[in-house]
């Protein structure tokens, strides 16, 4: 792309477009990691008597809140 833009004398336009794309990427990364980081939640795993994880909850257990 650099060789093509130098050949067509359009180096400024493509450079500006690439800087805009990089700035949007930086903005999205800031939002993801700094502004709105994921909250670590503890998930409790229910095991049956054999030490295996249950796939279906019993109807006797209370339902958990939606997070």
FENBEL-V524464 format. One record per residue. N is the residue number from 1. OMEGA is omega in radians with two decimals (* if undefined). D_FIRST is the distance of its C-alpha to the first C-alpha in whole Angstrom. Layout:
# FENBEL-V524464
((N/OMEGA/D_FIRST) (N/OMEGA/D_FIRST))
This chain:
# FENBEL-V524464
((1/-3.14/0) (2/3.13/4) (3/-3.14/5) (4/-3.12/5) (5/3.08/6) (6/3.13/9) (7/-3.09/10) (8/-3.13/10) (9/3.12/12) (10/-3.07/11) (11/-3.08/9) (12/-3.10/12) (13/-3.12/12) (14/3.09/9) (15/3.11/10) (16/3.12/13) (17/3.12/12) (18/3.09/11) (19/3.08/14) (20/3.14/16) (21/3.13/15) (22/3.14/16) (23/3.07/19) (24/3.10/20) (25/3.12/20) (26/3.11/22) (27/3.13/24) (28/3.11/25) (29/3.08/25) (30/3.11/28) (31/-3.05/30) (32/-3.01/30) (33/-3.04/31) (34/-3.04/33) (35/-3.08/34) (36/3.12/35) (37/3.13/35) (38/3.12/37) (39/3.11/41) (40/3.13/42) (41/3.10/45) (42/3.10/48) (43/3.11/48) (44/-3.14/52) (45/3.11/52) (46/3.13/55) (47/3.05/57) (48/-3.07/60) (49/-3.10/62) (50/3.13/61) (51/3.12/58) (52/-3.12/55) (53/3.11/53) (54/3.14/55) (55/-3.11/52) (56/3.11/54) (57/3.10/56) (58/3.13/60) (59/3.12/61) (60/-3.10/64) (61/3.08/61) (62/3.14/60) (63/3.14/57) (64/3.13/54) (65/3.02/52) (66/-3.12/49) (67/*/46))
